Amino acid sequence: MARVARLAQRIPIVLMAIFIILPMVAVLLYSFATRWTSNILPDGYTFEHWIDGFTDARFAAVLVRTLLLAIACAVLDLILVTPAVYWQKVRNPRIRPFLELAAAIPFAIPFVVIAFGLLALSGRFAPQLQGTLWLLLPAHAAVAFSFVYWAVDSSMTSAGVARLSEAARTCGAGPMTILWRVVLPNIGPGIASGALLAFGASFNEIALVQMLVGNRFETVPLYMLNLLKGSNADFNLLAVMTSVTFLVTLVLSIAVVYVNGGATTQLANTNPGRRETQ
C-alpha cells in the first residue's frame, strides 16, 4: 500500500513534466527534421537548418541585438534599484510603499497600456525618442523592475544591511564605501537573481517592442512573429529560434535556482546558533 501511495503521488508530477517537456522536444526535433509527415518522428534529420540560421545575417543580428538589450536592461535595473532599496533600508523607510507600488505596476497594468502611456508621454515631451532604443530600454527596465526589486529587497533583509551599515559607519566608512565594500558583497545572490530575472523578462518581451519600435529594432520574439506571419514562412528556422529561446530560458531558470540555493545554504551555514535554537 505504501508503494501504491508513493506511486499515486508521483503520477501528477510525471504528467506535468510530460506536459511541459513534450512540446519542447517536438520543437527541437522539428528544428532538425528534413521532413515530418505522417510518422510520429521526423522522416530524417539534418543540421542544415541550424547552420542556415546562424549563418543568416538577420538571424544573427536579431539574436545579438536581443541579448545586448536584455543585458542593458538588467544592468540599468540594478543601477536604479540597489541604491534605492539600500536607502530605504538604512535611511528612509517611508519610501518603501512607493517602491512597492512601482514594483506592483507591471503586474497590475497590461503592457499594451504601458506602451500607450509611454507613447503619449514621449510624444508630448520628447518626440525624438519615439521609435528608438532609448524609449524601448527604459520601458523594458520598468517592466523588469519588479523582479529586481523583490530579489534585492529580500537579499538585503536576509543580510541585515542596516546592522552592517551601522558597524561600517562606526569604523569610519562613508556611504559609497559601505555600499560598495560592505553591502554589495553580502547581497550578491540577490543581485544575481534579479539580474537573471530581468534579463529573461526583457529577452522574451514582445508587446512593448512591437508597439514602441516595431521592425526598426527587431528582437527574437518579434522576429519569430514575423516569420510566423510571412507567406513563405520557414517553420524549420522558426523552430531553431524557438529552441534557442527555450535554451536561454532553461539556462536562466537553472542559474536562478542555483544562485538561490547557494544563498540559502550560505545563510544556514552562517547562522548555526539559530539552527540549534530552532
Rosetta blueprint (number, residue, H / E / L):
1 M L
2 A H
3 R H
4 V H
5 A H
6 R H
7 L H
8 A H
9 Q H
10 R H
11 I H
12 P H
13 I H
14 V H
15 L H
16 M H
17 A H
18 I H
19 F H
20 I H
21 I H
22 L H
23 P H
24 M H
25 V H
26 A H
27 V H
28 L H
29 L H
30 Y H
31 S H
32 F H
33 A E
34 T L
35 R L
36 W L
37 T L
38 S L
39 N L
40 I L
41 L L
42 P L
43 D L
44 G L
45 Y E
46 T L
47 F L
48 E H
49 H H
50 W H
51 I H
52 D H
53 G H
54 F H
55 T H
56 D L
57 A H
58 R H
59 F H
60 A H
61 A H
62 V H
63 L H
64 V H
65 R H
66 T H
67 L H
68 L H
69 L H
70 A H
71 I H
72 A H
73 C H
74 A H
75 V H
76 L H
77 D H
78 L H
79 I H
80 L H
81 V H
82 T H
83 P H
84 A H
85 V H
86 Y H
87 W H
88 Q H
89 K H
90 V H
91 R L
92 N L
93 P H
94 R H
95 I H
96 R H
97 P H
98 F H
99 L H
100 E H
101 L H
102 A H
103 A H
104 A H
105 I H
106 P H
107 F H
108 A H
109 I L
110 P L
111 F H
112 V H
113 V H
114 I H
115 A H
116 F H
117 G H
118 L H
119 L H
120 A H
121 L H
122 S H
123 G H
124 R H
125 F H
126 A L
127 P H
128 Q H
129 L H
130 Q L
131 G L
132 T L
133 L H
134 W H
135 L H
136 L H
137 L H
138 P H
139 A H
140 H H
141 A H
142 A H
143 V H
144 A H
145 F H
146 S H
147 F H
148 V H
149 Y H
150 W H
151 A H
152 V H
153 D H
154 S H
155 S H
156 M H
157 T H
158 S H
159 A H
160 G L
161 V H
162 A H
163 R H
164 L H
165 S H
166 E H
167 A H
168 A H
169 R H
170 T H
171 C L
172 G L
173 A L
174 G L
175 P H
176 M H
177 T H
178 I H
179 L H
180 W H
181 R H
182 V H
183 V H
184 L H
185 P H
186 N H
187 I L
188 G H
189 P H
190 G H
191 I H
192 A H
193 S H
194 G H
195 A H
196 L H
197 L H
198 A H
199 F H
200 G H
201 A H
202 S H
203 F H
204 N L
205 E L
206 I L
207 A H
208 L H
209 V H
210 Q H
211 M H
212 L H
213 V L
214 G H
215 N H
216 R H
217 F H
218 E L
219 T L
220 V H
221 P H
222 L H
223 Y H
224 M H
225 L H
226 N H
227 L H
228 L H
229 K H
230 G L
231 S L
232 N L
233 A L
234 D L
235 F H
236 N H
237 L H
238 L H
239 A H
240 V H
241 M H
242 T H
243 S H
244 V H
245 T H
246 F H
247 L H
248 V H
249 T H
250 L H
251 V H
252 L H
253 S H
254 I H
255 A H
256 V H
257 V H
258 Y H
259 V H
260 N H
261 G H
262 G H
263 A H
264 T H
265 T H
266 Q H
267 L H
268 A H
269 N H
270 T L
271 N L
272 P H
273 G H
274 R H
275 R H
276 E H
277 T H
278 Q L
